[in-house]
Amino acid sequence: MDFNLKEGLKAKAEMTVTDKDTALSFGSGEVKVFATPVMIGLMENASLKAVDKLLPQGHATVGTYLEVRHLSATPVGMKVTAQAELVKIEGRTLIFQVEVYDEVEKIGEGIHHRFIVPLENFIEKCNDKLKK
């Protein structure tokens, strides 16, 4: 199936860091700063926003791979923005360059892969695990 996607598609996702988004609250560290797992979620959100709306009905993307560097700490109350660009298409695998900035500097970067799935089949296969 041809998905009519092209390299260069971009999107952003933004949020303001709250107490629940910190490493201390999330359980990924002992410091009250923006948590790496939350940053990763924001990266994934920007990536799916770049392409999912362009897919045919009944299809979506799922994250399959991340290579991420968290470069700088961000305090509670500061806005962060993730930017994703589709840089390569390999069949149903989509490869994104992702970067995250707070109000002062770049705080994260990486590569993210998403895979195009027929949603109904994907959910059915996942739910089949409950039967085993």
C-alpha positions in Angstrom: 0.0 0.0 0.0 1.3 3.5 -0.9 1.0 5.9 2.0 1.8 9.1 0.1 4.3 10.3 2.7 7.4 12.2 1.8 10.6 13.0 3.6 10.7 16.5 5.1 7.4 16.3 6.9 7.6 18.1 10.2 5.6 18.7 13.4 6.0 20.1 16.9 4.7 19.1 20.3 4.8 21.5 23.3 4.2 21.3 27.0 5.0 23.1 30.2 7.0 21.1 32.8 4.9 20.4 35.9 5.8 18.6 39.1 4.3 15.3 37.7 6.8 15.6 34.7 9.9 15.5 36.9 12.4 12.6 37.3 11.6 12.6 41.0 7.8 12.2 40.4 8.2 9.8 37.4 10.6 7.5 39.3 13.5 7.9 36.8 15.7 9.9 39.1 16.0 11.8 42.4 16.0 15.3 41.0 13.0 17.6 40.4 13.8 18.4 36.8 12.1 17.4 33.4 12.3 13.6 33.2 13.9 11.9 30.3 10.9 9.5 29.8 8.6 12.4 29.5 10.9 14.1 27.0 10.9 10.9 25.0 7.1 10.9 25.0 7.1 14.4 23.7 9.5 13.4 20.9 7.2 10.5 20.0 4.2 12.8 20.0 5.8 15.3 17.6 6.8 12.4 15.3 3.3 10.9 15.1 1.8 14.4 14.5 4.0 14.7 11.4 2.5 11.7 9.7 -0.5 10.0 11.4 -3.1 12.5 10.1 -1.9 11.7 6.5 -2.4 8.0 6.8 -5.4 6.2 5.3 -8.4 5.5 7.6 -7.6 2.5 9.9 -3.8 3.0 9.9 -1.5 4.5 12.6 2.1 4.5 13.6 3.7 2.9 16.6 7.1 3.6 18.0 9.7 0.9 17.5 13.1 2.5 18.2 14.7 5.4 20.0 18.2 6.7 20.3 18.1 9.7 22.5 20.5 12.1 24.3 19.2 14.3 27.1 21.6 17.2 27.0 20.5 19.7 29.7 18.1 19.9 32.7 14.9 21.9 32.6 13.1 23.2 35.7 9.4 23.0 36.6 7.4 25.8 35.0 9.5 26.1 31.8 8.0 25.4 28.3 9.5 22.6 26.2 9.1 22.0 22.5 9.9 18.9 20.6 10.4 19.1 16.8 10.4 16.1 14.5 11.3 15.7 10.9 10.7 12.7 8.8 14.2 12.1 7.3 13.8 8.6 5.7 11.1 6.2 4.6 12.0 2.4 4.4 8.8 0.6 3.4 6.5 1.0 6.4 9.3 2.2 8.7 9.5 5.9 9.2 12.7 7.5 10.6 12.6 10.9 12.3 15.3 13.3 13.5 14.0 14.7 16.8 15.1 17.7 18.9 13.7 19.2 22.1 14.3 22.8 23.3 13.3 24.6 26.5 13.0 28.3 26.6 16.8 28.7 26.8 18.6 25.9 24.8 18.4 22.5 23.1 17.9 19.9 25.8 17.5 16.7 23.8 18.1 15.1 20.4 17.9 11.8 18.8 16.5 9.4 16.1 13.1 7.8 16.4 11.6 5.0 14.2 7.9 4.5 13.8 6.2 1.7 12.0 2.9 2.0 10.0 0.3 -0.6 11.1 -3.2 -1.5 10.2 -4.7 -0.5 13.6 -7.4 -3.2 13.9 -5.0 -6.0 13.2 -2.4 -4.5 15.5 -4.9 -4.3 18.4 -6.2 -7.8 17.8 -2.7 -9.3 17.8 -1.9 -7.4 21.0 -5.1 -8.6 22.7 -4.4 -12.2 21.6 -1.7 -12.2 24.3 -4.5 -12.2 26.9 -5.7 -15.5 25.6 -2.4 -17.3 26.2 
